[in-house]
Amino acid sequence: MRLSIICRAVAIAALFLFSLKVLAQTPPRVTPMTPDMVDRYDSTLPSADYVRREVMVPMRDGVKLFTVVMMKKGVSKAPILLSRTPYNASGSTGRNSSQRLVDILEVMDTEFVNDGYIRVYQDIRGMHRSEGEWILNRPIVGPLNKTGIDEATDAYDTIDWLVKNTPESNGNVGVIGSSYLGFTALMTLINPHPALKGVIAQSPMVDGWMGDDWFHNGAFRISSLAFPLGLGFNKGNGGGEFVLGAGDEYVRFLEAGSVADFVKSVNAEHVPGIRKFMENPAYTDFWSLQAVDKWLAARPHTVPTMLVVGQWDQEDSYGAPAVYRALEPKDKNNDRVSLVIGPWRHSGFNHTGFDLGDLIFTGDTAREWRVKYAKPFFDHWLNGGPDPKTPPVLTYETGANKWNVSQRWPMGTAKPIFLAADGKATFDKPTSSGSEDYISDPAKPVPFIPRPIDSGDPMQWKPWLVHDQRFVSGRPDVAEWTSAPLEKGVHIMGAPEVELFAATSGTDSDWVVKLIDVYPNDIPEPASQGGKPSMAGFQLPIGIEIFRGRYLKSFAQAAPLTPGKVEHYSWSLPNVDHVFLPGHRIMIQVQSSLFPVYDRNPQTFVENIMYAKKADYKKAMQTIWFGGVNASSIILPVVQ
């Protein structure tokens, strides 16, 4: 559906097939690298400034993993920086045809290889040129995995081999990676090798049901279907690509019906990966026992770790803060676990960070982080460099466009902004109660961006979380409350909490809440750089999140809602550091669909929502309550 989704689409037919034989638990016997283990050592041309080695690294069960080792010529006693990827190690180390190492590797690698680091990429088990079977987000050895091997054991064996077979190294290894690579980076912390000295996990996939990738608070992300359908199952090499064709995806998914109807229409009912989604819509042990933050919370933490996420990460906003919450209590001196939140989209910190959508920042924020924080972090822990005193928490204050250093997270103090009568949002609790109604029609769901929707277009998908919300403001199925212009700035640092009192005439419902910064309209703000439009009147979403009503009482067990009954829903918006500037207004929007990012709720309770029938999709009267005992609000983490 988008680049990172397509990268992850490969080989998902093997999803969670745990039919491997029980494997030995001891690390492999390490033998020195021999000529037959080296496929190529051909980039040492006189004109080249680097060395490239391609090796098959043995795991404890005999499976060998394809690994590319690259370094500048003449490097010695250098640290190793490792990334374990399903996205093609050869491609990651061959971006261009060049005899200069910095032209070949990813942009994020430049600072490291120029300073003599040894850069290593490895195809994880079962992907591309590695042997074995791939299982998406392979669970650690335990209740869901009886094989004796997982990404943690493969990482241990890889590091063990590298430090014993890379004569140019100093014996220290760091691990870095984003998205799926963020997941494999965290896996190195399960049973860390003694040579592992530092980990930077970026936008890691941590809990695919709570808020990363597949579901958010129970609502299914239709984009997940692109994983098994986007590419074939030929070890990530693109064999048998499934093409949906051009056109408006809003229409495509709407006309198909339910998720099951769409899956049937493309003859994908028996694809194992899709079946896992269809058969496990609730947060049962199948999902909860895969949550990486729970794995890490149950273990000692010994390796310095930096957790990084974009404030507008459209794929994995949940993971990094969740792992921070799990690890921070173990960091007794507040110097071994750090959290970074920057003004980026998914994996934006590995590219250029001058802007996002219509927003312009003061400089390349991504490179600032890499040069001022990521590189010194690894220099210290891997190479004996000076202590950079890595901030416990580093966040970029959008609105003011500056970096902030904090000792903890969240930093703000709870301050609710209430919904009130006449569409007003106020910091004063309403003295009288009331309600606002709207009709939610599954036949006309609210789009997440203006139509036509082509989520294969990176210019649509990557910045959608900062898209101007005026395109839905005023729709009859979107309720909104707006504050008066602010007399002084409101600075928030943390995850705003939704406290919503709502009722539906149906027996199931989705609730989508948006926290929005409304720019002044009466004093036009100047046009942005680079030909971007004026921000006058812009409605900038600071946080958008959904909650599926059937999981009100229990995430593990769906239950129908009682028609007309006022229920209290609580959930979190993404973590942010943002200031609503003086003269701006704070807006709260509430709606009951966000399509086709999320599947439509039929608004009639069915046991498995994936298989809803056409007759189940019905209009519903949605009622949002405010004031009195049903005082709906968003609790802002405000700092003074």
Backbone torsions as a table, in degrees:
resi	resn	phi	psi	omega
1	MET	NA	-38.6	169.4
2	ARG	-140.9	177.0	-170.2
3	LEU	-55.3	-50.1	-176.5
4	SER	-68.0	-31.6	176.4
5	ILE	-66.9	-45.4	-178.3
6	ILE	-62.6	-37.5	177.0
7	CYS	-59.0	-37.1	-177.4
8	ARG	-88.1	-2.5	-175.2
9	ALA	-70.4	-24.8	-169.2
10	VAL	-67.4	144.0	169.1
11	ALA	60.8	21.1	-176.6
12	ILE	-72.3	-11.6	177.2
13	ALA	-60.2	-19.1	178.6
14	ALA	-88.5	8.0	-172.2
15	LEU	-53.7	120.5	173.0
16	PHE	54.9	36.7	170.5
17	LEU	-90.2	106.5	-172.3
18	PHE	-101.4	43.7	-175.0
19	SER	-98.3	23.5	176.6
20	LEU	-75.4	158.8	175.9
21	LYS	-73.8	155.1	176.7
22	VAL	-67.6	131.6	-172.1
23	LEU	-110.2	159.9	179.7
24	ALA	-65.4	147.3	-176.2
25	GLN	-93.4	-10.5	-176.4
26	THR	-86.6	147.0	178.3
27	PRO	-62.1	157.3	-179.1
28	PRO	-69.5	155.0	172.9
29	ARG	-72.6	123.3	-174.7
30	VAL	-87.7	127.8	176.3
31	THR	-116.0	150.3	179.9
32	PRO	-60.4	151.4	179.2
33	MET	-65.8	130.0	-179.9
34	THR	-117.6	162.2	-175.7
35	PRO	-55.3	-34.7	-178.3
36	ASP	-70.0	-16.2	179.0
37	MET	-86.3	-10.6	-177.1
38	VAL	-103.6	111.1	179.1
39	ASP	-72.9	-40.7	-178.1
40	ARG	-144.7	143.0	173.0
41	TYR	-147.2	49.8	-162.9
42	ASP	-107.9	5.5	-176.3
43	SER	-99.1	16.6	178.5
44	THR	-92.9	42.6	176.2
45	LEU	-67.9	154.7	179.6
46	PRO	-54.6	-32.0	-177.9
47	SER	-84.5	-11.4	-177.3
48	ALA	-82.4	148.1	176.9
49	ASP	-105.1	12.8	-175.3
50	TYR	-141.4	167.7	173.9
51	VAL	-117.4	138.8	176.9
52	ARG	-126.8	130.0	174.5
53	ARG	-124.5	136.8	173.3
54	GLU	-117.0	120.3	-174.8
55	VAL	-133.5	156.3	174.2
56	MET	-106.3	107.9	-174.3
57	VAL	-89.9	125.3	-176.5
58	PRO	-78.5	137.3	173.2
59	MET	-96.8	171.6	-174.3
60	ARG	-64.2	-20.1	178.7
61	ASP	-98.5	6.8	179.1
62	GLY	94.8	-14.8	176.0
63	VAL	-67.0	141.0	-179.9
64	LYS	-112.9	138.0	-176.6
65	LEU	-112.2	130.0	-179.0
66	PHE	-68.8	128.8	-172.8
67	THR	-138.2	133.8	178.2
68	VAL	-111.3	125.5	179.3
69	VAL	-113.9	122.7	-177.7
70	MET	-132.5	143.8	179.4
71	MET	-160.1	160.3	173.2
72	LYS	-71.9	149.5	177.3
73	LYS	-60.8	141.7	176.3
74	GLY	87.4	-0.5	179.7
75	VAL	-67.3	140.5	175.1
76	SER	-150.9	151.2	-179.9
77	LYS	48.8	50.6	-173.9
78	ALA	-111.1	150.4	176.2
79	PRO	-75.2	155.0	177.9
80	ILE	-103.2	132.6	175.2
81	LEU	-115.6	115.4	-170.3
82	LEU	-110.7	139.3	169.4
83	SER	-131.0	131.3	179.2
84	ARG	-109.7	120.4	-163.9
85	THR	-133.0	147.2	167.3
86	PRO	-93.8	2.0	-169.8
87	TYR	-99.2	17.7	175.1
88	ASN	89.2	95.4	179.8
89	ALA	-62.0	-37.1	179.8
90	SER	-65.2	-41.3	178.4
91	GLY	-66.4	-36.7	180.0
92	SER	-68.2	-20.0	-179.5
93	THR	-112.1	20.5	178.7
94	GLY	-147.0	46.5	-174.9
95	ARG	-61.6	-38.0	177.8
96	ASN	-137.0	163.4	171.8
97	SER	-88.1	111.2	-175.1
98	SER	-160.2	159.1	173.0
99	GLN	-100.8	10.5	176.2
100	ARG	-110.6	127.1	-174.2
101	LEU	-60.7	-39.0	-176.8
102	VAL	-67.7	-20.9	178.2
103	ASP	-82.8	-19.2	-174.5
104	ILE	-91.4	-39.3	-175.8
105	LEU	-83.7	173.4	178.6
106	GLU	-66.0	158.0	-179.0
107	VAL	-56.9	-39.5	-177.1
108	MET	-65.2	-17.8	-176.8
109	ASP	-84.6	-12.9	-170.3
110	THR	-55.1	-51.8	-176.1
111	GLU	-61.9	-32.9	-176.5
112	PHE	-75.5	-50.1	-176.6
113	VAL	-70.1	-30.8	176.2
114	ASN	-65.1	-22.4	179.5
115	ASP	-102.4	16.7	170.8
116	GLY	90.4	10.1	176.9
117	TYR	-69.2	150.0	171.2
118	ILE	-92.9	119.9	-175.4
119	ARG	-102.1	128.6	-176.2
120	VAL	-127.6	130.2	170.8
121	TYR	-120.3	141.8	-179.7
122	GLN	-134.6	133.5	169.7
123	ASP	-71.9	123.9	179.4
124	ILE	-68.1	166.8	-175.6
125	ARG	-49.8	127.6	175.3
126	GLY	83.8	-0.4	-177.0
127	MET	-112.5	140.5	175.4
128	HIS	52.9	-114.8	-173.6
129	ARG	-96.0	6.0	176.6
130	SER	-86.6	151.0	177.7
131	GLU	-81.9	171.8	174.5
132	GLY	93.2	-171.0	-177.0
133	GLU	-112.4	135.4	178.6
134	TRP	-92.5	137.2	171.4
135	ILE	-128.4	123.2	-176.5
136	LEU	-58.3	128.0	-179.7
137	ASN	46.8	51.8	-177.0
138	ARG	-47.2	122.1	179.0
139	PRO	-64.1	155.1	175.5
140	ILE	-67.9	160.0	179.2
141	VAL	-57.2	125.3	-176.8
142	GLY	164.7	-147.1	-174.7
143	PRO	-57.8	-34.5	-178.4
144	LEU	-97.0	-1.0	-176.0
145	ASN	-148.4	105.1	-177.9
146	LYS	-101.7	13.4	-171.8
147	THR	-82.4	-20.0	-175.9
148	GLY	88.7	-6.1	177.3
149	ILE	-129.8	149.9	175.6
150	ASP	-156.4	-173.1	-179.8
151	GLU	-67.2	-24.8	177.6
152	ALA	-70.0	-44.8	179.8
153	THR	-68.7	-38.5	178.2
154	ASP	-64.3	-38.5	177.8
155	ALA	-65.5	-42.9	179.0
156	TYR	-59.1	-47.6	-177.5
157	ASP	-66.7	-35.2	178.4
158	THR	-65.9	-48.0	179.6
159	ILE	-62.3	-41.5	179.3
160	ASP	-58.8	-44.3	179.9
161	TRP	-67.1	-43.7	-175.8
162	LEU	-61.7	-46.5	-176.1
163	VAL	-69.6	-21.6	179.7
164	LYS	-94.3	-11.4	-175.0
165	ASN	-128.6	13.0	175.3
166	THR	-120.2	90.3	-172.6
167	PRO	-62.2	-20.2	-179.5
168	GLU	-79.7	-8.6	-173.2
169	SER	-84.5	160.8	174.7
170	ASN	-95.4	6.0	177.7
171	GLY	88.3	2.6	179.5
172	ASN	-109.8	139.9	-176.1
173	VAL	-128.1	136.7	170.0
174	GLY	-117.6	154.0	179.6
175	VAL	-125.6	136.5	-180.0
176	ILE	-142.6	150.7	176.1
177	GLY	171.9	157.3	-177.1
178	SER	-119.9	147.5	175.6
179	SER	66.0	-116.5	177.3
180	TYR	-62.7	-36.7	177.1
181	LEU	-67.8	-25.4	172.8
182	GLY	-67.6	-37.8	175.0
183	PHE	-62.5	-48.5	-179.5
184	THR	-67.5	-29.2	175.0
185	ALA	-63.6	-44.6	178.7
186	LEU	-64.6	-30.6	-179.9
187	MET	-62.8	-25.8	178.7
188	THR	-67.0	-17.3	-178.5
189	LEU	-85.4	-10.2	-177.6
190	ILE	-65.0	-48.9	175.6
191	ASN	-141.3	78.0	-168.5
192	PRO	-67.2	138.1	173.6
193	HIS	-68.3	145.7	-180.0
194	PRO	-57.5	-25.9	-179.2
195	ALA	-80.4	-10.7	179.6
196	LEU	-76.4	117.9	-173.4
197	LYS	-113.8	-13.5	-179.5
198	GLY	-168.3	147.4	-178.9
199	VAL	-136.5	132.6	169.1
200	ILE	-119.1	111.3	179.4
201	ALA	-104.7	118.1	-174.9
202	GLN	-108.3	130.7	179.5
203	SER	40.2	51.0	-173.9
204	PRO	-70.2	144.4	171.9
205	MET	-77.8	112.6	-171.2
206	VAL	-117.3	-52.3	-179.9
207	ASP	-136.7	102.3	-173.5
208	GLY	-72.7	-6.3	177.6
209	TRP	-103.8	-42.3	-176.5
210	MET	-70.1	-38.5	-176.0
211	GLY	-172.5	8.8	176.9
212	ASP	-118.8	128.0	165.9
213	ASP	66.1	-71.1	-166.2
214	TRP	-86.2	-46.3	-178.0
215	PHE	-134.9	157.5	167.3
216	HIS	-130.6	114.9	-179.0
217	ASN	47.0	40.8	175.2
218	GLY	92.6	-16.3	178.6
219	ALA	-82.9	128.4	-175.2
220	PHE	-81.3	132.4	177.9
221	ARG	-87.6	111.3	-176.5
222	ILE	-59.0	-26.6	178.1
223	SER	-57.2	-23.6	179.4
224	SER	-60.3	-28.5	-179.5
225	LEU	-65.8	-22.5	179.8
226	ALA	-68.8	-19.5	-179.6
227	PHE	-62.1	-57.5	179.1
228	PRO	-78.0	-23.1	-176.6
229	LEU	-92.0	-24.7	-173.9
230	GLY	-67.1	-38.3	-179.9
231	LEU	-135.3	165.8	176.2
232	GLY	-78.9	-166.3	-171.1
233	PHE	-113.9	28.1	-175.4
234	ASN	-89.7	61.5	175.9
235	LYS	52.1	36.3	175.6
236	GLY	80.9	8.4	-176.6
237	ASN	-95.7	7.3	172.8
238	GLY	87.4	9.5	-179.9
239	GLY	-67.5	137.1	176.7
240	GLY	68.6	41.4	-177.4
241	GLU	-60.4	135.4	178.9
242	PHE	-97.7	122.1	-176.5
243	VAL	-111.5	123.4	178.3
244	LEU	-84.6	-21.3	179.6
245	GLY	94.5	169.8	-178.8
246	ALA	-80.2	170.0	177.8
247	GLY	126.6	173.6	-178.5
248	ASP	-77.4	115.2	-178.4
249	GLU	-66.8	-25.3	174.6
250	TYR	-57.3	-47.4	179.8
251	VAL	-69.3	-42.4	-176.4
252	ARG	-57.8	-50.5	-176.7
253	PHE	-76.3	-32.1	178.9
254	LEU	-65.3	-46.1	-178.4
255	GLU	-68.5	-27.0	-178.9
256	ALA	-67.7	-36.4	-177.6
257	GLY	106.4	-129.9	-179.6
258	SER	-76.3	173.7	175.3
259	VAL	-58.8	-44.3	179.3
260	ALA	-62.4	-38.5	178.2
261	ASP	-62.4	-42.4	179.1
262	PHE	-65.8	-45.3	-179.9
263	VAL	-58.3	-42.0	178.9
264	LYS	-65.6	-37.3	-177.2
265	SER	-65.2	-23.0	178.8
266	VAL	-108.6	15.3	175.4
267	ASN	56.3	44.0	-177.2
268	ALA	-115.8	18.1	-175.5
269	GLU	-59.9	-28.9	-173.1
270	HIS	-101.5	5.7	175.3
271	VAL	-68.8	120.2	-173.7
272	PRO	-54.8	-41.0	-178.7
273	GLY	-61.8	-43.6	178.8
274	ILE	-66.8	-38.5	179.1
275	ARG	-59.9	-35.6	179.6
276	LYS	-62.3	-41.4	176.0
277	PHE	-63.8	-46.9	-174.8
278	MET	-65.5	-35.6	-174.6
279	GLU	-89.6	-9.4	-175.3
280	ASN	-133.0	63.7	-177.9
281	PRO	-77.4	-16.3	-178.4
282	ALA	-104.2	167.0	-176.5
283	TYR	-85.5	66.7	177.2
284	THR	-84.4	-175.1	178.5
285	ASP	-57.5	-27.5	179.3
286	PHE	-55.2	-39.1	179.0
287	TRP	-94.3	-44.9	-173.1
288	SER	-64.9	-31.7	179.1
289	LEU	-78.7	-2.8	174.4
290	GLN	-100.8	-2.5	-174.8
291	ALA	-70.2	116.0	-173.6
292	VAL	-64.7	-36.1	-179.7
293	ASP	-62.4	-34.1	177.5
294	LYS	-69.4	-38.4	176.7
295	TRP	-59.8	-46.1	-175.5
296	LEU	-72.4	-33.2	178.7
297	ALA	-63.6	-26.7	-175.9
298	ALA	-87.8	2.4	-175.3
299	ARG	-127.5	156.3	173.3
300	PRO	-62.9	154.9	177.6
301	HIS	-121.1	120.5	-174.6
302	THR	-125.6	-14.3	-173.9
303	VAL	-103.5	126.8	176.7
304	PRO	-53.0	131.6	-171.5
305	THR	-136.2	133.3	173.9
306	MET	-115.3	128.5	-178.4
307	LEU	-112.0	126.7	-170.3
308	VAL	-127.6	139.1	177.8
309	VAL	-150.8	152.7	173.8
310	GLY	-87.6	141.6	-180.0
311	GLN	-61.8	-28.1	178.2
312	TRP	-119.2	49.1	177.8
313	ASP	-73.5	114.8	-174.3
314	GLN	-83.7	2.0	-178.7
315	GLU	-127.6	-44.9	-173.0
316	ASP	-134.9	62.0	-180.0
317	SER	-79.1	-19.6	-172.4
318	TYR	-80.6	-40.0	-163.1
319	GLY	-61.7	-53.7	-174.2
320	ALA	-60.8	-48.6	177.2
321	PRO	-62.4	-33.6	178.9
322	ALA	-65.5	-42.1	177.8
323	VAL	-68.4	-37.2	175.8
324	TYR	-57.7	-44.3	178.7
325	ARG	-62.8	-32.6	-179.2
326	ALA	-75.7	-36.2	-173.2
327	LEU	-95.0	-30.0	-172.6
328	GLU	-56.4	-39.2	178.1
329	PRO	-62.1	-20.6	179.2
330	LYS	-84.5	-10.5	-176.3
331	ASP	-91.4	78.9	-170.2
332	LYS	-60.4	-35.0	-178.4
333	ASN	-100.8	7.2	176.9
334	ASN	57.2	38.9	-178.4
335	ASP	-136.6	8.0	-177.9
336	ARG	-120.5	-7.8	177.9
337	VAL	-133.2	126.2	178.6
338	SER	-133.6	151.7	179.8
339	LEU	-120.5	132.4	177.8
340	VAL	-122.4	127.8	174.0
341	ILE	-124.6	114.2	-177.9
342	GLY	-114.3	173.4	-174.0
343	PRO	-85.9	55.7	-168.3
344	TRP	-123.9	163.6	167.0
345	ARG	-89.2	-172.8	-178.6
346	HIS	-59.2	125.3	179.7
347	SER	62.0	15.7	-178.1
348	GLY	-63.8	-24.2	-178.8
349	PHE	-68.4	-14.3	179.2
350	ASN	-95.9	7.0	-179.0
351	HIS	-127.1	-147.5	174.9
352	THR	-92.5	146.8	-174.4
353	GLY	-124.9	39.1	178.6
354	PHE	-75.4	-29.6	-172.9
355	ASP	-155.9	171.8	172.5
356	LEU	-152.2	117.0	-174.5
357	GLY	57.1	-126.8	179.7
358	ASP	-87.2	-2.2	-178.7
359	LEU	-84.3	139.6	176.5
360	ILE	-119.1	131.7	178.8
361	PHE	-107.7	169.0	-177.6
362	THR	-88.7	81.4	178.7
363	GLY	102.7	179.9	-179.9
364	ASP	-83.6	91.0	-175.5
365	THR	-64.4	-30.9	179.9
366	ALA	-68.5	-46.7	178.9
367	ARG	-66.7	-35.7	176.1
368	GLU	-55.4	-46.4	179.6
369	TRP	-64.5	-44.2	-177.8
370	ARG	-62.4	-43.4	-173.9
371	VAL	-79.6	-41.8	-173.5
372	LYS	-87.2	-21.0	-172.9
373	TYR	-128.5	-50.5	-177.2
374	ALA	-66.8	-50.0	-178.2
375	LYS	-63.5	-49.2	177.2
376	PRO	-60.5	-32.7	176.9
377	PHE	-58.5	-51.5	-179.9
378	PHE	-71.1	-36.6	178.1
379	ASP	-56.2	-41.6	-177.9
380	HIS	-70.5	-51.8	-172.0
381	TRP	-79.6	-24.2	-177.1
382	LEU	-105.3	-22.9	-168.9
383	ASN	-132.6	13.4	176.1
384	GLY	71.7	20.2	179.6
385	GLY	-72.4	171.7	-179.6
386	PRO	-62.6	153.0	178.7
387	ASP	-66.7	115.1	-178.4
388	PRO	-80.1	-2.4	-176.7
389	LYS	49.5	57.6	-179.2
390	THR	-53.0	127.9	-179.0
391	PRO	-60.2	137.9	172.8
392	PRO	-56.1	-37.8	176.3
393	VAL	-140.3	129.1	176.6
394	LEU	-125.0	121.8	-179.2
395	THR	-135.2	153.2	178.8
396	TYR	-104.6	120.2	-176.2
397	GLU	-82.3	96.2	177.7
398	THR	-70.5	148.9	-171.5
399	GLY	99.6	-52.4	175.0
400	ALA	-93.9	-20.4	178.5
401	ASN	57.8	62.8	176.3
402	LYS	-152.8	155.8	178.0
403	TRP	-83.4	142.4	175.2
404	ASN	-123.0	140.1	174.9
405	VAL	-109.2	130.3	-178.9
406	SER	-131.5	159.9	179.9
407	GLN	-91.8	-12.7	-177.5
408	ARG	-156.7	173.0	176.3
409	TRP	-150.1	135.3	0.3
410	PRO	-75.8	164.3	-179.0
411	MET	-102.2	-26.0	-171.9
412	GLY	-77.2	163.2	173.1
413	THR	-103.3	136.3	-174.4
414	ALA	-59.8	125.7	176.3
415	LYS	-142.5	109.3	-176.7
416	PRO	-76.2	142.2	166.4
417	ILE	-111.4	122.6	-168.9
418	PHE	-95.6	150.1	166.7
419	LEU	-80.4	140.6	-177.5
420	ALA	-140.7	179.8	-178.1
421	ALA	-65.5	158.5	175.5
422	ASP	61.6	29.1	176.1
423	GLY	69.2	24.9	-178.9
424	LYS	-98.8	143.3	170.9
425	ALA	-111.5	134.2	-172.3
426	THR	-145.8	148.5	175.7
427	PHE	-80.8	-8.2	175.8
428	ASP	-95.3	128.2	-178.8
429	LYS	-63.9	129.9	-178.6
430	PRO	-59.6	139.8	179.8
431	THR	-81.8	-18.5	178.4
432	SER	-125.0	154.5	-178.2
433	SER	-96.7	161.9	178.9
434	GLY	-172.4	-172.4	-178.5
435	SER	-153.2	162.1	176.6
436	GLU	-130.6	131.1	-177.9
437	ASP	-109.5	150.6	166.7
438	TYR	-153.0	155.9	178.6
439	ILE	-94.9	124.7	174.3
440	SER	-100.5	120.0	-177.3
441	ASP	-115.1	111.3	179.3
442	PRO	-59.5	-19.8	178.0
443	ALA	-76.8	-14.3	179.9
444	LYS	-135.2	61.6	-176.5
445	PRO	-65.7	154.5	179.5
446	VAL	-75.2	123.7	179.6
447	PRO	-73.7	155.7	-179.0
448	PHE	-86.2	-21.6	171.9
449	ILE	-142.9	164.8	179.4
450	PRO	-60.2	142.8	177.4
451	ARG	-79.7	156.9	0.6
452	PRO	-75.0	150.4	-175.9
453	ILE	-105.5	122.5	175.1
454	ASP	-129.4	92.3	-174.4
455	SER	-72.4	-6.8	171.6
456	GLY	-77.2	-9.7	178.5
457	ASP	-86.6	111.5	-178.1
458	PRO	-61.2	-24.3	179.3
459	MET	-73.0	-17.3	172.9
460	GLN	-91.2	-48.1	-170.5
461	TRP	-74.5	-47.3	-170.9
462	LYS	-61.6	-41.2	-177.7
463	PRO	-101.6	18.6	-169.9
464	TRP	-65.3	-26.4	-178.4
465	LEU	-73.3	-8.7	175.0
466	VAL	-114.1	16.6	-178.4
467	HIS	-71.1	137.6	178.5
468	ASP	-54.1	121.2	-174.8
469	GLN	-83.6	6.1	176.9
470	ARG	-64.6	-16.3	-179.1
471	PHE	-70.9	-18.4	175.2
472	VAL	-114.6	-13.0	179.4
473	SER	-61.6	126.1	-178.0
474	GLY	99.6	-10.4	173.4
475	ARG	-62.7	144.3	-178.4
476	PRO	-69.0	-15.2	178.9
477	ASP	-104.4	18.4	174.2
478	VAL	-127.1	114.5	178.2
479	ALA	-92.6	143.0	-178.2
480	GLU	-145.5	149.2	179.4
481	TRP	-131.5	135.9	-173.8
482	THR	-132.1	137.6	178.1
483	SER	-78.7	167.4	168.3
484	ALA	-69.7	160.0	175.3
485	PRO	-53.7	135.6	-175.7
486	LEU	-73.1	133.0	176.9
487	GLU	-78.9	-29.2	173.9
488	LYS	-139.9	160.3	-175.9
489	GLY	-64.2	150.2	174.3
490	VAL	-118.6	110.2	-175.4
491	HIS	-102.8	123.7	-180.0
492	ILE	-118.3	140.8	179.2
493	MET	-140.2	96.5	-178.4
494	GLY	152.1	-164.0	178.8
495	ALA	-103.7	110.4	175.9
496	PRO	-57.5	142.3	-177.0
497	GLU	-109.4	128.9	177.7
498	VAL	-86.3	129.9	171.8
499	GLU	-123.5	97.4	-172.1
500	LEU	-114.8	126.2	173.4
501	PHE	-106.0	115.5	-172.0
502	ALA	-147.7	156.4	176.9
503	ALA	-135.5	155.4	177.5
504	THR	-134.5	150.0	175.1
505	SER	-81.2	-9.1	177.9
506	GLY	-91.4	-167.6	178.6
507	THR	-114.9	6.1	171.8
508	ASP	-156.8	156.2	-177.7
509	SER	-164.7	147.3	167.9
510	ASP	-101.8	147.5	176.0
511	TRP	-127.3	122.3	177.8
512	VAL	-113.2	126.1	178.8
513	VAL	-120.3	135.2	178.4
514	LYS	-122.2	132.3	170.9
515	LEU	-102.1	123.5	-167.7
516	ILE	-128.7	138.3	172.9
517	ASP	-98.1	113.0	-178.7
518	VAL	-95.1	117.0	-179.5
519	TYR	-74.5	152.0	179.3
520	PRO	-59.0	142.4	179.1
521	ASN	-107.9	-24.5	-176.0
522	ASP	-79.5	-25.9	175.6
523	ILE	-115.2	94.5	-173.8
524	PRO	-57.1	130.0	175.7
525	GLU	-80.4	147.0	-175.7
526	PRO	-63.4	154.7	177.3
527	ALA	-61.6	144.7	179.5
528	SER	-71.6	170.9	177.1
529	GLN	-71.6	166.6	173.0
530	GLY	66.5	25.6	177.3
531	GLY	77.6	11.4	179.4
532	LYS	-77.0	154.1	-173.7
533	PRO	-73.2	168.7	173.9
534	SER	-62.8	148.1	178.3
535	MET	-93.3	8.0	-179.9
536	ALA	-58.6	125.1	178.8
537	GLY	75.6	3.1	-177.0
538	PHE	-60.1	137.9	175.3
539	GLN	-108.4	95.2	-174.3
540	LEU	-89.8	115.8	176.6
541	PRO	-71.4	126.9	176.5
542	ILE	-93.0	-30.5	176.4
543	GLY	-158.7	135.9	176.4
544	ILE	-131.9	130.3	177.3
545	GLU	-153.9	154.2	-174.6
546	ILE	-117.0	155.6	174.0
547	PHE	-139.7	130.0	179.0
548	ARG	-92.8	119.0	-169.9
549	GLY	-58.8	-33.0	-177.5
550	ARG	-60.2	-16.0	179.9
551	TYR	-104.1	22.3	-179.9
552	LEU	-58.0	-45.2	-175.4
553	LYS	-87.4	-31.7	-177.0
554	SER	-158.7	128.0	174.8
555	PHE	-67.1	-26.8	-175.8
556	ALA	-82.7	-19.0	-175.2
557	GLN	-139.9	113.7	178.4
558	ALA	-70.6	148.3	177.7
559	ALA	-148.6	148.8	-179.5
560	PRO	-70.5	151.7	172.0
561	LEU	-85.8	153.3	177.0
562	THR	-88.6	119.6	-178.7
563	PRO	-54.4	131.7	176.4
564	GLY	81.9	-8.6	-177.8
565	LYS	-82.6	131.2	177.2
566	VAL	-75.9	123.1	179.4
567	GLU	-116.4	153.3	179.5
568	HIS	-104.5	115.2	179.7
569	TYR	-107.5	136.5	178.1
570	SER	-133.2	130.0	173.1
571	TRP	-160.4	171.6	-174.1
572	SER	-106.1	146.1	166.1
573	LEU	-87.9	167.5	179.7
574	PRO	-61.3	156.5	177.9
575	ASN	-70.4	135.8	-176.9
576	VAL	-144.1	157.5	164.7
577	ASP	-125.4	105.9	-173.7
578	HIS	-148.1	145.8	174.1
579	VAL	-117.5	125.4	169.5
580	PHE	-82.4	110.9	-171.3
581	LEU	-74.9	157.8	174.7
582	PRO	-54.3	140.0	-177.7
583	GLY	89.9	-21.1	174.8
584	HIS	-79.5	166.3	176.6
585	ARG	-124.5	154.8	177.2
586	ILE	-102.7	126.4	179.7
587	MET	-117.3	145.3	173.1
588	ILE	-124.2	123.5	175.4
589	GLN	-111.1	142.7	176.1
590	VAL	-129.6	132.7	178.0
591	GLN	-148.4	177.6	-174.4
592	SER	-123.3	16.2	174.2
593	SER	-157.2	155.2	176.8
594	LEU	-150.4	86.1	-162.7
595	PHE	-115.0	143.6	-1.9
596	PRO	-99.1	32.6	169.5
597	VAL	-61.3	-46.4	179.7
598	TYR	-112.9	148.6	176.1
599	ASP	-65.4	156.9	-179.8
600	ARG	-76.7	139.5	171.6
601	ASN	-84.0	126.4	-180.0
602	PRO	-66.9	-17.3	-179.3
603	GLN	69.6	9.8	168.1
604	THR	-123.6	127.5	-176.5
605	PHE	-68.5	128.9	171.1
606	VAL	-129.6	152.4	-174.1
607	GLU	-58.4	-46.2	177.7
608	ASN	-122.7	107.4	-172.8
609	ILE	-62.9	-23.0	178.9
610	MET	-61.1	-28.5	-173.8
611	TYR	-105.8	23.4	178.8
612	ALA	-57.2	142.3	179.1
613	LYS	-93.5	164.7	-178.3
614	LYS	-56.0	-39.8	-177.8
615	ALA	-69.1	-17.2	-178.8
616	ASP	-76.5	-21.3	-176.2
617	TYR	-82.2	109.2	-174.6
618	LYS	-133.7	150.0	172.8
619	LYS	-62.8	152.2	176.2
620	ALA	-143.0	144.7	172.8
621	MET	-85.1	121.0	-179.7
622	GLN	-105.4	132.6	-177.9
623	THR	-124.8	120.4	177.4
624	ILE	-102.8	124.0	-176.9
625	TRP	-98.7	151.7	177.8
626	PHE	-147.4	155.3	178.2
627	GLY	75.9	166.0	177.5
628	GLY	60.5	-138.6	-178.2
629	VAL	-79.2	-10.3	179.5
630	ASN	-116.2	55.0	-173.3
631	ALA	-84.7	89.0	177.7
632	SER	-64.4	141.5	-177.7
633	SER	-161.1	168.8	163.8
634	ILE	-117.2	124.7	-179.5
635	ILE	-87.9	112.1	-177.0
636	LEU	-90.3	136.8	175.4
637	PRO	-84.6	84.7	-169.8
638	VAL	-89.0	134.1	173.0
639	VAL	-111.7	146.0	-177.2
640	GLN	-90.5	NA	NA
